[in-house]
Amino acid sequence: AAHGSQAPGLRLKAVLWDVDGTLAETERDGHLIAFNTAFQELRQLERQPRSGLELGRLTEWTMRNAAQVRGAIDTTLLRRDGYDFLGLGYRLERADNTARLLDVKFHAVESEFHGLAPVREHEVDFYHWSAVLRSVSGFEVYRKVYRNVIRPDRVAELLILRPDMPRSLAAWYLRSAGTLAS
């Protein structure tokens, strides 16, 4: 990384990964092309004034490229230590995000920002818990599992204890423990 002229601090100049220590034929049309394409597009976005970047467009770009890179890694990378290391990092990052979302929401409840509101304001609380669920792709899962009004204790159960919920802490722990055991 090198010092950037647009803003103080460091600016990304390159991302290099050689996670399995080998160059395979799949890298020509697999995960390296996905990384390089994302990096080139990021450089184009970097050239635009920050005030001209639309949040929705940037969010869509991030989601699309993250899915392409994950898909390329999943379909082309040898199942060795590098693949396992990437998986552990991915699961740790996702578990941390889920835990932070719950932590922020429950601290908001304790501070009477949300959750302890009078009955007439419970509708607002519903939308906040819905937003938490949607941010982890859990709204539809919640509806399938519980089939009723969104309750904080059930949101916590879904996102912490249920191993069948892909974004739950239990699911991340079990998958990571399995990887470490092998």
N, C-alpha and C positions, 0 to 999 in steps of 0.2 A: 504494500500500500504506500501511497505517497501523499504528501500534503496537497490538498485541493485549493484551487483559487476561488471557488464559489462560496465555501464555508470553512470556518476553522475546523481543525481536526483532521482525521485521516479519511481518505477516499479510497474505495475499492478499485484496484487496478487489475486484479486477476484472481481467479479461484482455480486452484489446481488440486486434483485428487487423483491418487493412484492407490486405491484402497486395497487392492488384492495383489499388488506387486507385479502384475503381468500385463502386457499389452496383448489383448485378444482381438480377433477379427470383429467380434461383436462391438468393440468400442468405436469402430468407424461409423456404425449406424445405430449405436445404442446410447449408453448413458453419457458418453463424452459429447456427442452431438447435441443432446438435450441440455447439458451444461453450457456448451458454447453458444447455442441459440439463445438461451435465457440471458447469458452474459452480454451478448451483442444487443439484444433488445433493451437490457438495462442501461447500457451505454447510451442508446438513443434517447431513452427516457431522461437520463441524467443531463442531456444537452438542453432539454426544455426548461423554461423558467418554472420554478416550483409552484408559483401562483397559477400556472397554466395546467398543472396536473389535476385531473379530476379524481377524487377519492374512489369513486366507483370503478373507473377505468383501471386505476392502479391496483385496487383490490382484486378485480377480475384477472388482471395480468398475473398477479402473484399466485392466485389460486390455480390458474391454468398451467403456469410454468412449474409450480410445485408438483402438480399431478403428473405432468409430462416427465419430470425428472424421476419422481418415485416410480412411475410405470416403467421407464427405461431401465432403472436400476433393478426393479423386480423381474424384468423379463430378460436381462442380458448379463447381469453380474453373477459370477460364479459363487456358489454357496460355500464361502470360506470365511475366514476371520473378518475380512473387510466388510462383507455383506452383513455379518452378525454385528459388527461394530456400528455400522450405519443404522441398523435396526434398533440397537440399544439406544443410540443417541436420539433417534426419532421418537421412540417410546418414552424416553425420559423427558424430552421436550413437551410432548403431548400431555403426559401425566402432570407435569409442572403447570402447564397452562390450565388444565382442568381444576387442579387444586387451587390455583390463584383465583380463578373465577368464583369458585365456591367461597373462598376466604373473603374476597371483597364483598360479595353479596351478604354473607352472614355478619360481617362487621357492620355493614349498612343497616342490617336488622337491629343489631345491638345498639346502634347510635340513633335509632328511631328515624333514620332516613327513609327506610322502607320496612315493611313487615309488621311493625307495632302500630300501624295506622288504625284509626277508627274503621268500623265496618264499611262506611261509605267510601273509603279510600282503598279497599281491598282490590278493586278492579285495577288500580294502578300497580299494585304489588303483583297481580297476575301477569301483567305485561312485562314487568321486570324479570320474573322467574321464567317466563316464556322466552325472553331474550337470552337468558343464560342457557337454556336448553337449546335454542336455535344456534347459538354460537358454537356448540359442540355437536351439532347435527343430532340432537337428542329429543327434539320436540315430538316428532312422529313416533319415535320409540317410546317416549313417555306415554303418549296416548294409547299405544298398543298394549303396553304393560299394565297401566293403572286405570285406563278408561274413565277417569273422572277429573275433577278440578285439580289444578296444579297446587300441590302442597309442598312447602319447603322440606319437610322431613323425607318425603318421597323423592324429591329432586336429589337430595343428598344421598339417599339409598341407591338411586339409579347411577349417580356419577361417582360413587365411592365403592359400593359393595357388590354390584352386580357384574359378574364376569361375562355375562352374555351381552352387555352393553360395550361396544367397541371402545368408547372413550372413557370408560370407568377406570378408576385407579386400580381396582382388582384385576381387570383385564390386562392392563399394562404390566402389572406386577407378575401375573402368571406367565405371560409371554416372555417377559425379560428373564424370569427365573428359569424357564425352559431353555432359553438361549444360553444362559450362563452355565447350566448343568451339562450341556452338550459339548 
